[in-house]
Amino acid sequence: MALAASALTPLNRISNANRWSQVSSRASHSFNVSLLFEKRGIGFRNGIAAAAAASSPSPVIEDISQKEIPQRIYTWPDNKKPRVCILGGGFGGLYTALRLESLIWADDKKPQVLLVDQSERFVFKPMLYELLSGEVDAWEIAPRFSELLANTGIQFFQDRVKMLHPADHLGMNGSTGSCSGGTVVLESGLLIEYDWLVLALGSEAKLDTAPGAAEFAFPFSTLEDACKVDNKLKELERRKFGKDTLIRVAVVGCGYSGVELAATVSERLQDRGLVQAINVNTIILPAAPPGNRETALKVLSSRKVQLLLGYLRQILEADLVLWTVGSKPPLPQLEPCDRPHELPLNGRGQAETDETLRVKGHPRIFALGDSSALRDMNGRILPATAQVAFQQADFTGWNLWAAINDRPLLPFRFQNLGEMMTLGRNDAALSPSFIEGLTLEGPVGHAARKIAYLLRLPTDEHRLKVGISWLTKSAVDSVASLQSTLSKVLSGS
Ligand SMILES: Cc1cc2nc3c(=O)[nH]c(=O)nc-3n(C[C@H](O)[C@H](O)[C@H](O)COP(=O)(O)OP(=O)(O)OC[C@H]3O[C@@H](n4cnc5c(N)ncnc54)[C@H](O)[C@@H]3O)c2cc1C
């Protein structure tokens, strides 16, 4: 039987209605919240995600006609060369741009590449937890696009994508004809005409699935989210310093994100905190390899994390609620006149692609990563992971080359290399897919995961800078621990 976190309510609203108005903002006030669990029907696919499915998601991007922003047209440096516009500079978009840069082109075919992202930084999301544990600095896992792209021909524009106007359904095929593939409108009013478009806008936290979640829970999906959670923890640590009361943290969801957060936060708070992890499912990490699940259970139990699985009607009190369930792709609107040619979206709002990663019915639009949907050989939608987006970026770059050069496009095949998770400053679980039954854990798993991610960071220059920084930090840590061991030995304790 599936159960769901059904509401988040400030505690002072329950106990004292008059104080409700004081609790107005998640960022500026500290408050207690209660979690109310309710029994749901049997066969609920994802209780938490579907708990408030009736409430319609608020539009991410508003209609341009409602605001009077003067439109400007982006001028490409060369009006003869193909124009590739990439929307979203994450694992899908940035790595596609870098792949295009690394390919060999005939002079007249080398495309001009424009990368658009709302943020000034690329974010290596799998290492956001390390910001909470203090293991990494923000520049290491969130370098600026301007630095990453400094030695390339890729143009970067920081802006939010507002609207798409594809023209490739108007009888054009995918070849390099001179007609434009369509236009994109950004929030600043800039209009970009493209020949080829790459949609890689990722996904964002979905907080409209339970009443109160949007107002009172903290998502953990972006660099800003991680910084807010870190600040909130610092504030709670300060507030409760020297007091008997525990810092109570509730983590909603026990997929990878929830378990990694629970492990990291419980290690940070140690005996000053109580971490409770809640899941509608009766097991944690239902889709993970058994080795990863067992290692995670061991670590969570050693840190006294309370697991509330498939729980029945209960109110929890917490100082901080971390929300890790549900996500939605922030795909832009199409212009009203394009409605009949809307991008084909699945039930989760992801753009459906064929196996060459082109959006169905749109030969000039490639889509990859979390905001796209492609089925594997067994008919299952590929997971929304960095591993998938990273591999798709390689194919998108190659297929753009093939399309521009009138060569056949390659079908994408996902190669599952295994799964990794952090469980704190010196703990991890790593199950490579090529050695069945093997799980690396503890410091060995932690080091292996860090090396694997170092190799995945974008650009040689950035990898080198981060590699030196991590080596220096680990040398400093080793000296510090040697000093503390020596001083203990010398003092006879
Ligand atoms: C905390 C966390 C931990 C994770 N850990 C792992 C892991 O261990 N292993 C793994 O494989 N995967 C992991 N993932 C998932 C992985 O990060 C994503 O699957 C991956 O980032 C998807 O790549 P993407 O390019 O589709 O999206 P993203 O990397 O999210 O990039 C999307 C980009 O689009 C930009 N954008 C969005 N909307 C707009 C707009 N309207 N206008 C302009 N720009 C916009 C964003 O700023 C962002 O830069 C984790 C995710 C999170 C949140």
The ligand as a Gaussian input file, in Angstrom:
#p B3LYP/6-31G(d) Opt

LIG

0 1
 C       21.475000      16.852000      -6.612000
 C       21.582000      16.033000      -7.862000
 C       22.424000      14.939000      -7.908000
 C       22.530000      14.158000      -9.056000
 N       23.389000      13.096000      -9.064000
 C       23.530000      12.370000     -10.191000
 C       24.453000      11.290000     -10.236000
 O       25.104000      10.961000      -9.245000
 N       24.593000      10.620000     -11.409000
 C       23.876000      10.959000     -12.527000
 O       24.063000      10.323000     -13.581000
 N       22.972000      11.956000     -12.509000
 C       22.790000      12.678000     -11.374000
 N       21.882000      13.701000     -11.336000
 C       21.058000      13.999000     -12.517000
 C       21.855000      14.826000     -13.521000
 O       22.446000      15.932000     -12.906000
 C       20.951000      15.265000     -14.637000
 O       20.349000      14.124000     -15.199000
 C       21.744000      16.003000     -15.697000
 O       22.238000      17.211000     -15.169000
 C       20.875000      16.262000     -16.929000
 O       21.568000      17.025000     -17.849000
 P       20.774000      18.115000     -18.709000
 O       21.748000      18.742000     -19.628000
 O       19.553000      17.497000     -19.276000
 O       20.258000      19.163000     -17.634000
 P       21.100000      20.118000     -16.677000
 O       22.454000      19.595000     -16.434000
 O       20.218000      20.375000     -15.526000
 O       21.238000      21.448000     -17.536000
 C       20.123000      22.209000     -17.917000
 C       20.578000      23.643000     -18.116000
 O       19.505000      24.387000     -18.686000
 C       19.434000      25.658000     -18.060000
 N       18.052000      26.130000     -18.180000
 C       16.924000      25.568000     -17.691000
 N       15.845000      26.287000     -18.046000
 C       16.300000      27.326000     -18.788000
 C       15.673000      28.406000     -19.473000
 N       14.352000      28.584000     -19.497000
 N       16.470000      29.284000     -20.143000
 C       17.815000      29.145000     -20.159000
 N       18.455000      28.126000     -19.537000
 C       17.709000      27.233000     -18.876000
 C       19.860000      25.408000     -16.632000
 O       20.370000      26.588000     -16.019000
 C       20.946000      24.330000     -16.806000
 O       22.239000      24.893000     -16.909000
 C       21.754000      14.500000     -10.191000
 C       20.891000      15.596000     -10.157000
 C       20.804000      16.358000      -8.996000
 C       19.873000      17.554000      -8.970000

